[in-house]
């Protein structure tokens, strides 16, 4: 593994009595982390959220939440992205790591398909994982640069693969880890930030349990199950949601 200069940086924390210059460092770090290195135009800045942070009305956690709930974040990472990519990026931006496993991805698919966008974002920011690692005043950062108690070593590899380079943006709508996570395959790290897009062949299949909504007032909800290969998971999930179905679980068959 090769880590180039600029990859490792110290966590950015907003301390009590911070100057305006120090506040701006925190704000810039939050935009950069949450928006995946996207360039933020002056008209896209969340002036109200910045003012609330400056006045002490919200913490850094609150500011991160407002950025992730913003129309800008939705347009960059939710609209037009398949579910796997959206969840992959939420983990990266808000928890500083890759998804832990297929079960975590399935859980988040259920949250936003059943409760909506805001609930999905809040599920990361209100989690014990976020609280333990960032608390109220630290901007989320790539946690692979430090050891993570209780986290599998392969998550380190997957997180580095998600990071790309120092100036890499998250504009791609292609999931980077769908093959490795869905099929529980090891992730290789490529040198000099090359994105890890390689997939390995597998015969594993997955079972998606779904509740289909009623079509007419007289019709009843019904349970159904889909059997798909890992490469079809993302598209199948989208199709289920488009037809009003609710995903109960995704398990390896």
HELIX and SHEET records of a PDB file:
HELIX    1   1 UNK A   20  UNK A   34  1                                  15    
HELIX    2   2 UNK A   42  UNK A   44  5                                   3    
HELIX    3   3 UNK A   47  UNK A   55  1                                   9    
HELIX    4   4 UNK A   60  UNK A   68  1                                   9    
HELIX    5   5 UNK A   71  UNK A   73  1                                   3    
HELIX    6   6 UNK A   74  UNK A   78  3                                   5    
HELIX    7   7 UNK A   83  UNK A   90  1                                   8    
HELIX    8   8 UNK A   91  UNK A   95  3                                   5    
HELIX    9   9 UNK A  102  UNK A  114  1                                  13    
HELIX   10  10 UNK A  117  UNK A  125  1                                   9    
HELIX   11  11 UNK A  128  UNK A  134  1                                   7    
HELIX   12  12 UNK A  143  UNK A  145  5                                   3    
HELIX   13  13 UNK A  153  UNK A  163  1                                  11    
HELIX   14  14 UNK A  178  UNK A  182  1                                   5    
HELIX   15  15 UNK A  191  UNK A  193  5                                   3    
HELIX   16  16 UNK A  230  UNK A  232  5                                   3    
HELIX   17  17 UNK A  233  UNK A  242  1                                  10    
SHEET    1   A 3 UNK A 222  UNK A 229  0                                        
SHEET    2   A 3 UNK A 205  UNK A 212 -1                                        
SHEET    3   A 3 UNK A 246  UNK A 252 -1                                        
END                                                                             
